[in-house]
Structures are given as C-alpha cells and as structure tokens.
Amino acid sequence: MILILAIALTASQPVTCTLTALGDDITDQGPAGFTVACPADHEDAAAIQSAAEAAIARVDLPLPHQRITSRGNRAVHETADTLLMERAEGGAWRPSLGQVLVRGVPVFPARAVENRARHMMCALALRPAANGADPAPDVQCISNHNSTFVIRLLTDAMRVSAERYRFAPADTAYCLDEQVSAESRVIVMPGRRLEQPTPPPDPSALPNLCDAG
C-alpha cells in the first residue's frame, strides 16, 4: 500500500496515544467513536490529552449505514489503535497528518467476478475535511479484465469504501495519495479446486490522483 502526503510534515517528535474503537470494527455500521489515552508521564501530558480528545470528538462518526449494491456485498472497515500527536507551529498540539482512523476495506463486487475480473487495483485521492471525512474521494481502478462495465463496478465499489475513510482532523489542507488492491479467487466445480491465478495488472498504470487534481 502506497501512502504519499502532498505536503511536508513538521519535524516535532510525535507522541503516541492509544485509541479504542467504540463498536464493532468489521460491520457496515460502526464504529460509533473512539476513546483516546495519551502518555501521562509526558511533560505536556495535559495539553496533549486535551488536544487528542478534541480532535477525536470532531471526527464524523458513527459511519452511516451503507451497502455495496452488487449482490448485497457489505461495506466493511478497519480501525486504527494509535493516534500520533505532534507539536505544530505556535506550540499547540495536533494529530500528525495523514492518519487514517477508519479505513474502508475494498470489497470485490460479485458481478465483476462473474465478468472475469480477478484483480481490483485502485488509486485514491483523499482530502480530509475538518471533520476527518472526504465525501467525494477521487477513485480510478484497473483490473485484469478492463471492460467498461467491470471498471465501473470496481470504481463504484471502491468509492463506497473510500467514503468510509475517517482521518484525524489536523486543520491543514492536504491530499493523501493511496493505492489499494484486492484479489478474487474462484472455486471451480465439481472438483472444488481454485482456478489458476491470473497475473495482476501493472500498478504503475495507476495515476497519482493528488497530482492530477
């Protein structure tokens, strides 16, 4: 997975806080939020804890109820268990840039598999707002079977997943360039064996959508 920030990060030494998700971390509905605990032995512990709690409180959660419509596949997600805090200009503490608190997991649409797609490789451009969400991420997907229909299915599915990303708010405009991939394997009947794997597409064919936008 490739992660590129379009602006430079500050050089302050980050402090690692512990995140705990409230709710199930693999369903299409959660999490409801996070609790955060920062090191109590830091010389600036109170300020770090207060800034971390304020940032987490601003994140757009819980996730709305969503489903990928192709054959009822569910949108799922992963949650982070740490939050990095850094001292910004002026001395105030804020979350380090580019931290994904909730990551939408790519779901391979069943109809794309039926149309001979076995690989799903997508480029994302994510621009978190002040609430840690990007309601309209840029998405571009490729596959080993690049029909217009298959690409539309994959792109729509990945966009649903990308809309579920939530970032630690940092009050700074930036773009996160990310590549994600998923593979589908098909069981061949009646011997119930896996079909022979197909070569994936070349990831260099994916653009940097942050540069493009």
N, C-alpha and C positions, 0 to 999 in steps of 0.2 A: 504494500500500500504506500503511495507516494503522497507526501504532505508538504506543501510549499507555501510559506507566507509571503505575501506580496510586499510587506514592509519589514524592516529590521526590528527585532525585539530589543528591549532595553537590556542593559548589562548587569542589572542588580541580581544578587543571589536569590533565587526563588526559595520560598518556604513551602513545604508540602503539608497540606491539610488532608484529613481523611473524610471522604464522602460516603454517606449511606443512603441508598435509594429507598424511598417510601413506596412500597407497592411491588408487584411482580415485575421482574425485569425481562420477561420473554413474551408477554402478551401484547395484544394490539391496543391496550387501553392505558397502561401505566408508563412511567411511574407518576405518582401524584406529586412528588417533590424530592428534596434531599435534606438531610441534616449534615452539618459540617463541623468538624472538630480540628482546630489548629493547635500547634505545639504550645503548651502552657509555659514552657521554660524559655521562650524567646524573649529578648529584651523589650520587644514591641508587641508582645502577645495580645494584649487587649485590642490594639488597633487592628492587627491582622485578623483576629477573630471577628471583630465588628464588621470589617470590610468584606470578609468572606461571607458572612451571614447576609449582609445587604445585597451582595451580588447574587447569591443563590435565590434570595427572595424575589428577584426581578425576572428570573427565568420563566418563560412561558410554559407552565406545566399546570395540570396534567396534560398529557398528549390527548388530542381529540380522537374519538373513535373512528378508525379508518380501516378499509379493506381494499386490497387489490382485486378488481372485479373479475379478472381472468380465472375462471373455475374456482372462485372463492378462496384463493390463496391469501393468507393473513399477513399483514404487515407486522414485522417484529423488530426488536431493537435490542441494543446492548447499552449498559450504563457504566460510567466511569466510577472508580473508587477512590480517586485522589483529585485534589484541586491545588494547582500551583498558584501561589500569591507572590507578587513582586512589588518592589517599591517603584512607583512611577515618578516622573518629574514633579518636583514640588514636595516630595516626601510622602505622599499618600500611598496606601497600599491598594492594589487592584489585582484581579486574576491575570495571569500571563495570557498572551494572545493565542488563539488557535486551539483552545481546549474544548474538545467535544465531550459534553456531559452525557448526552444521549445520542447514540449512533444508529441510524436506520440500517437494518440488515437487508442487503439486496435479495429479493425473492424472485426466483426464476419462474416466469409465467408458464403455466401448463400448455397453453396454446402455442407458445413459441417452441416448446419441446416437440409438440406434435407436428410442427412445421420444420423439423430437422435442425433447429438451433440447439447447440450443445454448450456453447460458451456465451457468457454475458460479461462484457468488459466495457466499463463506462467511465467517462470523465465528468467531474463535477466542479462547478464553481460556486462556492458558498460564501455569502456575505452576511454575517450575523448582524442583526439589528440590536437595539438597546435591550431587547428582551431575550436575546440569545437565539432568536429564530430567523430563518430565511424563508419567507412564504413562497418565493419564486426562484428556486435554485436553477442554474443553467445545467443541463444534462445532455450528454451526447454518448450514445452507445454503439458498439460494434459487436459482431458475432462471427462465428464460422460460416453462418448462412445469412448473408446480408440482404435478404429481400426487404422491400419497403415495409411490408406487413410485420415481419419479425422485428425489425429495428424499432418500429413504432410501439410494439408491445413491450420490448425491453426498456425503451426510453420512458414510456408511461409508468412502468413498474418501478424503475429506479427513481423517477421524480417523486412518486409517492413515498418511497423510503427516504429520499433526501429531505423532504419536507418535515420529516420527523427528527432531524438533527436538532439538537439544542446545545448551545455554546455558553461558556462562562462569559457574561457581559463584561466588556472592558472599556466601553465609552471611546472606542477608536475604530474608525472605518478601515477595514481590511478585507482581502479576498483570500479564501483558502482553496487552493487547487488540490484536488484529491482524485485518485483513480481507485476504483473498486472492481472486483471481479467475482463471478460465481460460475460454477460448472454444474451441468446436469448430466447424470448418468442414467441410462435406460436399461431396464432388465428385459432380456429377450426371452420370450416364451417359445416352446414349452420347457426348455431346459433350465429356465430361470438363471441364466448367466448374464453378466454385464456385457453390453455391446462393446466392440473395440473402441478405445478412446480416439477422438478426433483432435488434430492439432489446434491449439488456440490461435486466435488472431494475434498479430504483432501489436503489442501495446504502444509502440511508437506511432501507430496510426491515430492514436487519440490526441486531440489538441489540448493545449493549456487554455482552458476557457477563461481564466482570470486575465491572461494576456489578450485574449480575443475580445473580451468585454470591456 
